[in-house]
Amino acid sequence: MKNLSHFRTLEPHPKLSVVGAGPGDPELITLKAINAIVSAQAVLYDALVDKSLLDHCSPTCEQIYVGKRAGESHSQEAINKLIVEKAYALGHVVRLKGGDPFVFGRGQEEIEYAREFGLLTDYIPGISSSYAAAGSAEIPLTIRGVNESFWVMTGTKSDGSLTADLALGLQSSATLVILMGMNKLKEIADLCQKYGKGNVSAAIIQNGTMKNQRIGVSSAAELASMASKEGLTNPAVIVIGEVVRHAKPELWQQITKISKENEQ
């Protein structure tokens, strides 16, 4: 691979397309993404990708699962090397990733690695769960007169700690959208209380946009206890902000009903 002069004459030229599959519902993928899958000689797909999207692959396309859920051993380094290997062996490789590959998806890392080995590269955006999950729960991320922005952040950094950006966001009127934060709910709730936002409305949307979507709403201070009571787990998106008050009325009516029953 160090001498690329020969490989650069190959037809078709080895190519990587990093493609966003969308937030979960397979109908929310773009037409351009479908066309990339159709033309691929190999598709490397993640755990959160709906497998029905692989029906668009050609009969000869190699379909390779490279998910990173707990207990699975597909390291990023191994995936990078597999992309290059398959591109030179077969031609066009599609790296199919949930959501948008450039939103906490490490898509840029894969593109940069592929370019080092002379691959042509392409990026096809996908609808991100960072906003689609809230929308599917009928929670607008911005409302005139309520907030002026929304912040998207990871709940867990690479070293396992909670992002410091949450503390900054809690000092603003922004809606806060937290990905990969379900294992940090107690810390998130405690920090909300520390910054005087314990009573701000909050929501957890599990499997957003999908048929098995589940939604829980509460105050920010009660996020951990609410998730426990409702049995909400990954994959899920956390939304903190007064925009959550504009979620489906029946969600809040159910919370009020339960609270009154507990008081009796």
C-alpha positions as CSV (number, residue, x, y, z in Angstrom):
1,M,0.0,0.0,0.0
2,K,3.0,2.4,0.4
3,N,3.5,2.4,-3.4
4,L,0.2,3.6,-4.8
5,S,1.2,4.3,-8.4
6,H,-0.2,0.9,-9.5
7,F,-3.4,1.0,-7.4
8,R,-4.2,4.5,-8.8
9,T,-4.6,3.0,-12.3
10,L,-7.2,0.4,-11.2
11,E,-10.7,0.5,-12.7
12,P,-13.0,1.1,-10.9
13,H,-10.8,3.3,-8.8
14,P,-10.9,2.2,-5.1
15,K,-13.5,4.4,-3.5
16,L,-15.0,5.0,0.0
17,S,-18.5,6.6,0.5
18,V,-19.3,7.4,4.1
19,V,-23.1,7.4,4.1
20,G,-25.6,8.5,6.7
21,A,-28.4,6.0,7.2
22,G,-30.6,8.4,9.2
23,P,-32.0,8.2,12.7
24,G,-33.6,4.7,12.6
25,D,-36.7,4.7,10.4
26,P,-35.4,3.2,7.1
27,E,-37.7,5.5,5.1
28,L,-35.7,8.6,6.4
29,I,-32.6,7.7,4.4
30,T,-31.9,10.0,1.4
31,L,-32.2,9.0,-2.3
32,K,-28.5,9.8,-2.8
33,A,-27.6,7.4,0.0
34,I,-29.7,4.7,-1.6
35,N,-28.0,5.2,-4.9
36,A,-24.6,4.8,-3.2
37,I,-25.7,1.5,-1.6
38,V,-27.0,0.3,-5.0
39,S,-23.6,1.0,-6.6
40,A,-21.4,-0.5,-3.9
41,Q,-19.3,-3.6,-4.1
42,A,-19.1,-3.8,-0.3
43,V,-21.2,-2.3,2.5
44,L,-19.8,-2.0,6.0
45,Y,-22.7,-1.3,8.3
46,D,-23.2,-0.3,12.0
47,A,-25.4,-1.8,14.7
48,L,-28.0,1.0,14.6
49,V,-28.6,0.7,10.8
50,D,-31.9,-0.9,9.9
51,K,-31.0,-4.1,8.0
52,S,-33.8,-3.5,5.5
53,L,-31.6,-0.9,3.9
54,L,-29.3,-3.7,2.8
55,D,-32.1,-4.9,0.5
56,H,-30.8,-2.2,-1.9
57,C,-27.5,-3.9,-2.3
58,S,-26.7,-5.6,-5.5
59,P,-26.7,-9.5,-5.5
60,T,-22.9,-9.6,-5.6
61,C,-22.3,-6.9,-2.9
62,E,-20.5,-8.0,0.2
63,Q,-22.3,-7.1,3.3
64,I,-20.1,-6.8,6.4
65,Y,-21.4,-6.0,9.9
66,V,-18.9,-3.9,12.0
67,G,-21.1,-2.8,14.9
68,K,-19.6,-1.6,18.2
69,R,-22.2,-2.5,20.8
70,A,-21.1,-3.8,24.2
71,G,-19.3,-7.1,23.8
72,E,-18.5,-6.6,20.1
73,S,-14.8,-6.4,19.0
74,H,-14.9,-4.2,15.9
75,S,-12.3,-1.6,16.7
76,Q,-12.0,1.6,14.7
77,E,-8.5,0.7,13.6
78,A,-9.8,-2.7,12.3
79,I,-12.6,-1.0,10.4
80,N,-10.3,1.5,8.8
81,K,-8.0,-1.2,7.5
82,L,-11.0,-3.3,6.3
83,I,-12.3,-0.3,4.3
84,V,-9.0,0.0,2.4
85,E,-8.7,-3.7,1.9
86,K,-12.1,-4.1,0.5
87,A,-11.8,-1.0,-1.7
88,Y,-8.7,-2.3,-3.4
89,A,-10.1,-5.8,-3.7
90,L,-13.6,-4.9,-4.9
91,G,-13.9,-1.2,-5.8
92,H,-16.6,0.9,-4.2
93,V,-17.0,0.6,-0.4
94,V,-20.0,2.2,1.4
95,R,-19.5,2.8,5.1
96,L,-23.1,2.9,6.3
97,K,-23.5,4.6,9.6
98,G,-26.5,5.5,11.7
99,G,-27.6,9.1,11.8
100,D,-25.2,11.5,10.2
101,P,-21.6,10.3,10.0
102,F,-20.2,13.7,10.8
103,V,-22.3,14.1,14.0
104,F,-20.3,12.0,16.6
105,G,-20.0,9.3,13.9
106,R,-16.2,9.4,13.3
107,G,-16.9,9.6,9.6
108,Q,-14.1,12.1,9.0
109,E,-11.6,9.8,10.7
110,E,-12.5,7.1,8.2
111,I,-12.3,9.5,5.2
112,E,-8.9,10.8,6.3
113,Y,-7.5,7.2,6.7
114,A,-8.8,6.2,3.3
115,R,-7.3,9.2,1.6
116,E,-3.9,8.2,3.0
117,F,-4.1,5.1,0.8
118,G,-5.2,6.9,-2.3
119,L,-8.9,6.1,-2.2
120,L,-11.4,8.5,-3.7
121,T,-13.8,9.6,-1.0
122,D,-17.4,10.9,-0.7
123,Y,-19.6,11.9,2.2
124,I,-23.4,11.6,2.0
125,P,-25.2,13.3,5.0
126,G,-27.9,11.6,6.9
127,I,-30.7,12.9,9.1
128,S,-29.3,13.0,12.6
129,S,-31.1,11.7,15.7
130,S,-29.8,14.8,17.5
131,Y,-32.9,16.6,16.1
132,A,-35.0,13.9,14.5
133,A,-35.6,12.0,17.8
134,A,-37.1,15.1,19.4
135,G,-39.1,15.9,16.4
136,S,-40.6,12.4,16.3
137,A,-41.7,13.0,19.9
138,E,-43.3,16.3,18.7
139,I,-40.8,18.3,20.7
140,P,-39.6,21.4,18.7
141,L,-36.0,22.2,19.5
142,T,-36.5,25.9,19.1
143,I,-39.6,28.0,19.9
144,R,-39.9,31.7,19.4
145,G,-39.8,33.4,22.7
146,V,-38.6,30.3,24.6
147,N,-35.1,29.7,23.4
148,E,-32.6,31.1,20.8
149,S,-30.5,28.0,20.1
150,F,-30.0,24.3,20.7
151,W,-26.8,22.6,21.7
152,V,-25.9,19.1,20.7
153,M,-23.3,17.3,22.8
154,T,-22.1,13.9,23.8
155,G,-22.9,12.7,27.3
156,T,-19.8,10.6,27.6
157,K,-16.3,11.6,26.3
158,S,-13.7,9.2,25.1
159,D,-12.2,9.0,28.6
160,G,-15.6,8.1,30.1
161,S,-16.2,11.4,31.8
162,L,-19.2,13.7,31.4
163,T,-18.7,16.6,29.0
164,A,-17.9,19.9,30.5
165,D,-20.0,21.6,27.8
166,L,-23.2,20.6,29.7
167,A,-22.3,23.0,32.5
168,L,-21.8,25.8,29.9
169,G,-25.1,25.0,28.3
170,L,-27.0,25.0,31.6
171,Q,-26.0,28.6,32.0
172,S,-27.9,29.6,28.8
173,S,-31.5,29.4,27.6
174,A,-30.5,26.9,24.9
175,T,-32.3,23.5,24.5
176,L,-29.7,20.9,25.3
177,V,-29.6,17.6,23.3
178,I,-27.4,14.9,24.8
179,L,-26.4,11.9,22.9
180,M,-24.8,8.8,24.5
181,G,-25.7,10.1,27.9
182,M,-27.9,7.3,29.4
183,N,-25.1,6.0,31.6
184,K,-24.7,9.5,33.0
185,L,-28.3,10.4,34.0
186,K,-27.6,10.8,37.7
187,E,-24.6,13.1,37.0
188,I,-26.7,15.1,34.5
189,A,-29.6,15.5,36.9
190,D,-27.3,16.5,39.7
191,L,-25.6,19.1,37.5
192,C,-28.9,20.5,36.4
193,Q,-29.8,21.1,40.0
194,K,-26.4,22.6,40.7
195,Y,-27.1,25.3,38.1
196,G,-30.6,25.9,39.1
197,K,-32.2,24.0,36.3
198,G,-33.6,21.1,38.2
199,N,-37.2,22.2,37.5
200,V,-36.6,22.6,33.8
201,S,-38.6,20.1,31.7
202,A,-36.7,17.2,30.1
203,A,-37.4,14.2,27.9
204,I,-35.8,10.9,27.0
205,I,-36.6,9.5,23.6
206,Q,-35.7,5.8,23.1
207,N,-35.5,4.4,19.5
208,G,-36.5,7.8,18.1
209,T,-38.4,7.7,14.7
210,M,-38.9,3.9,14.9
211,K,-42.0,1.9,15.5
212,N,-40.8,0.9,19.0
213,Q,-40.1,4.5,20.0
214,R,-40.7,5.3,23.6
215,I,-40.9,8.7,25.3
216,G,-40.5,9.7,28.9
217,V,-40.9,13.3,30.3
218,S,-40.0,14.7,33.7
219,S,-38.1,17.6,35.3
220,A,-34.4,17.6,34.7
221,A,-33.8,16.7,38.3
222,E,-35.9,13.5,37.9
223,L,-34.3,12.2,34.7
224,A,-32.6,9.2,36.3
225,S,-35.6,8.2,38.4
226,M,-38.0,8.6,35.5
227,A,-35.8,6.5,33.2
228,S,-35.7,3.8,35.8
229,K,-39.5,3.8,36.3
230,E,-40.2,3.8,32.6
231,G,-37.5,1.3,31.7
232,L,-35.8,3.6,29.2
233,T,-32.4,2.5,27.9
234,N,-30.1,2.9,25.0
235,P,-30.3,3.9,22.2
236,A,-31.8,7.1,23.4
237,V,-31.6,10.9,23.2
238,I,-31.9,13.3,26.2
239,V,-33.5,16.7,25.7
240,I,-33.4,19.4,28.4
241,G,-35.2,22.6,28.0
242,E,-38.6,24.3,28.3
243,V,-39.4,23.3,24.7
244,V,-40.2,19.9,26.2
245,R,-43.3,21.5,27.7
246,H,-44.6,21.6,24.2
247,A,-44.5,17.8,23.8
248,K,-47.7,15.8,23.3
249,P,-50.1,16.9,26.0
250,E,-51.0,13.3,26.8
251,L,-47.4,12.7,27.9
252,W,-47.6,15.4,30.6
253,Q,-51.1,14.4,31.5
254,Q,-49.9,10.9,32.3
255,I,-47.1,12.3,34.5
256,T,-49.6,14.5,36.4
257,K,-51.9,11.5,36.9
258,I,-49.1,9.4,38.3
259,S,-47.9,12.2,40.6
260,K,-51.4,12.6,42.0
261,E,-51.8,8.9,42.5
262,N,-48.5,8.9,44.4
263,E,-49.6,11.7,46.7
264,Q,-52.8,9.9,47.7
